[in-house]
Amino acid sequence: LMPVTINGDGSITGLNNGSLSANVLTDSTVTTAKLANGAATQAKRTYAAGEIIQVLYSVHSGNSNLSTSSDADVATGITIGPFTPKQVNSNFLISLNGGAWDGGSGVQGITAVYVSYGSGSPSSIGYFDSSFSASYRFQPHSGQMVHNPQSSNGYSSGTITYHLYHRERGGGSTQYTYYFEGGVTGPMTFSAMEIAA
């Protein structure tokens, strides 16, 4: 018998063709206990339904206010992407949290989410959260929605971008989707969590 040697260049000497039979390595002999930690990469496993695949987000903070006085959806310039989903049929949990927005006196502020595919134009997938106040006040955003690009748009490949829009219902008054107040306003986070279907 020749000794088996693994050479520095990765080649193996002393191992004849056929010396490892099909009976040596089978599905039943390669068990979790026999695999080194980290030996199986994500490419070699399948996401279970409900498992988080990736988290994407955009943060707005600092003294750059976001406002509108239009009674139509206006782009804020805050986007997630473009990105390519890891799976074609994934669900996306889209959230908007934090920051401080001001509906003003008798003003209703509304945020909405739009989506675009590739270089296409954004289209609305729904309103997010809203704020109405009888007097001036500041409060954080708190909105979520679930979007499945495949079932809602027949998505099969390419990039996706989520866009944050806002409006002032009724028009004429100014509402702030993000208002910087005295250095104490926290960041506003727009995020999309890809979840296996």
Salt bridges, closest charged atoms under 4 A:
GLU51 OE2 - ARG45 NH2 3.31
ASP71 OD1 - ARG167 NH2 2.81
ASP73 OD1 - ARG167 NH1 3.76
ASP129 OD2 - HIS141 ND1 3.17
